[in-house]
Amino acid sequence: MRSTSEALEGNRVKLTVEIDEEELRGAVDRDDSPAPEGGRRSRFRPGKVPRRLLEVRLGAEAIRAEVIRHALPDYYAQAVEEADIDTIAGSGDRHHIG
């Protein structure tokens, strides 16, 4: 993952996060998030459903979108920490997202 931050007017920050295809593929392989729209994926335990079965039932793009949605908070938190961005309120000389 790579991230960059850019200070904007009004004490705001633009945060750009890039995730390598390989890293995203790894997230897809180890995903144990709920099925899209909260439905059950199958009789398998979370994280134990054969990937091929998921691709047949849901489609590769649906799986990818769900993994991104599920992983986004972690990528965001990592990028905020790396950029030393204060997301709560402007304190000191750190930026905040508002």
C-alpha positions as CSV (number, residue, x, y, z in Angstrom):
1,M,0.0,0.0,0.0
2,R,1.2,3.5,-0.8
3,S,-0.4,6.7,0.4
4,T,0.1,10.4,-0.1
5,S,-1.5,13.4,1.6
6,E,-2.0,16.9,0.4
7,A,-2.9,19.9,2.5
8,L,-6.0,21.7,1.2
9,E,-7.7,25.0,2.1
10,G,-9.7,25.2,5.3
11,N,-7.5,22.8,7.3
12,R,-8.5,19.9,5.1
13,V,-6.3,17.1,3.7
14,K,-6.6,15.0,0.6
15,L,-5.5,11.4,1.3
16,T,-4.8,9.2,-1.7
17,V,-4.3,5.4,-1.1
18,E,-3.0,3.0,-3.7
19,I,-3.2,-0.7,-3.1
20,D,-1.2,-3.1,-5.3
21,E,-3.1,-5.8,-7.2
22,E,-1.1,-8.5,-5.4
23,E,-1.9,-7.1,-2.0
24,L,-5.6,-6.9,-2.9
25,R,-5.5,-10.4,-4.2
26,G,-4.1,-11.5,-0.9
27,A,-7.0,-9.8,0.9
28,V,-9.5,-11.6,-1.4
29,D,-7.8,-14.9,-0.6
30,R,-8.1,-14.5,3.2
31,D,-11.4,-12.7,3.3
32,D,-13.9,-13.8,5.9
33,S,-16.3,-10.9,5.6
34,P,-20.1,-11.5,5.5
35,A,-21.7,-12.1,2.1
36,P,-22.9,-9.1,0.2
37,E,-26.2,-7.7,1.5
38,G,-25.8,-9.8,4.7
39,G,-26.8,-13.1,3.2
40,R,-25.1,-16.4,4.1
41,R,-22.6,-17.6,1.6
42,S,-23.1,-21.3,2.2
43,R,-23.0,-23.9,4.9
44,F,-19.2,-23.4,5.3
45,R,-17.8,-21.5,8.3
46,P,-16.6,-17.9,7.6
47,G,-13.4,-17.9,5.8
48,K,-13.7,-21.6,4.8
49,V,-15.8,-21.3,1.7
50,P,-13.9,-22.6,-1.4
51,R,-13.1,-19.5,-3.5
52,R,-14.2,-21.3,-6.7
53,L,-17.7,-21.8,-5.1
54,L,-17.9,-18.1,-4.2
55,E,-16.9,-17.0,-7.7
56,V,-19.6,-19.2,-9.2
57,R,-22.3,-18.0,-6.8
58,L,-21.4,-14.3,-6.5
59,G,-19.1,-13.5,-9.4
60,A,-15.5,-12.4,-9.1
61,E,-16.3,-8.7,-9.3
62,A,-18.9,-8.9,-6.4
63,I,-16.3,-10.7,-4.3
64,R,-13.7,-8.1,-5.1
65,A,-16.0,-5.2,-4.3
66,E,-17.0,-6.8,-1.0
67,V,-13.4,-7.4,0.0
68,I,-12.5,-3.7,-0.8
69,R,-15.5,-2.5,1.2
70,H,-14.5,-4.7,4.1
71,A,-10.7,-3.9,4.0
72,L,-11.1,-0.1,3.4
73,P,-11.2,0.9,7.1
74,D,-7.9,-0.8,7.7
75,Y,-6.2,0.7,4.7
76,Y,-7.6,4.1,5.6
77,A,-6.4,3.8,9.2
78,Q,-2.9,2.8,8.1
79,A,-2.7,5.7,5.6
80,V,-3.9,8.2,8.2
81,E,-1.3,6.9,10.7
82,E,1.5,7.0,8.1
83,A,0.6,10.6,7.1
84,D,0.3,11.6,10.8
85,I,-3.2,13.1,10.1
86,D,-5.4,14.1,13.1
87,T,-8.8,13.1,12.0
88,I,-10.6,14.5,15.0
89,A,-9.9,18.2,15.1
90,G,-7.0,20.5,14.2
91,S,-4.6,20.4,17.2
92,G,-1.1,21.6,17.0
93,D,0.4,21.5,13.5
94,R,-1.3,18.3,12.5
95,H,-3.9,18.3,9.8
96,H,-7.4,17.0,10.2
97,I,-10.0,15.6,7.8
98,G,-13.2,17.5,8.1
